[in-house]
Amino acid sequence: MPPPSVLQEVGTAAPQALVLVDILQRFVAALVLGALLAYRPWRRWMPRTPVLAQETVHTQLLIAIAGAVMTTVIGDSMSRAFGLVGLGGFIRFRSGIKDPRDAAVMFVMIGVGMACGLGAYSMALSATLFFAAVLLVLDSTSRPHSQRVRLSLALEDVGQALPPLRTLHPDARVVTLEQAPLEAGGTAVVELAVPAAMDGLELIQGLRGALPGVRSASIDPG
């Protein structure tokens, strides 16, 4: 935590004079460049690369905007920079933050508060409205957390059951398939992506109703 004299200098330093358009231009530039690095659109043509975690992408994007807010607020003042480091340490070590996106939001909250404390009300309002709009877009496009489960399905006719399964779960993957020669029935072990909070009984009952000729179904442990 910085000494009290440094924090007092934060309150007495004059805020950087910027017009509303200039502030928004800085935030938009941080958003566009941050999105390019966070989402990395070139990965669409690289199927072997691992899928980026949604929380990580959002955190990187929010931190880019947070950096624009912080540097706009700090300007050329070293005392404000030291004050920000002390407050950032409070967030890192004394707050129970589970979602990494919340940490980025907290840093922006610090910047908004510092801007208000310095009397830079247009800056604080711009940061609040812009960041709120970004969070609204991220929240509206967020997908529910999912988990992958393995199911053992004893089927009367494998050829008739698997197409409806792929229609119901496009990302379904057949892990193993046991089927005797010249027989339509068999046992298939499939891997599905389902919502993390989904009940196992609900999943099995849904598959029994959607797939024809399901003799038995069970969830493989692990």
Secondary structure as GFF3:
##gff-version 3
##sequence-region A 1 222
A	DSSP	alpha_helix	4	12	.	.	.	ID=ss1
A	DSSP	alpha_helix	20	39	.	.	.	ID=ss2
A	DSSP	three_ten_helix	41	45	.	.	.	ID=ss3
A	DSSP	alpha_helix	54	74	.	.	.	ID=ss4
A	DSSP	alpha_helix	78	94	.	.	.	ID=ss5
A	DSSP	alpha_helix	100	117	.	.	.	ID=ss6
A	DSSP	alpha_helix	121	141	.	.	.	ID=ss7
A	DSSP	beta_strand	146	155	.	.	.	ID=ss8
A	DSSP	alpha_helix	158	168	.	.	.	ID=ss9
A	DSSP	beta_strand	173	178	.	.	.	ID=ss10
A	DSSP	beta_strand	186	195	.	.	.	ID=ss11
A	DSSP	alpha_helix	200	210	.	.	.	ID=ss12
A	DSSP	beta_strand	214	219	.	.	.	ID=ss13
###
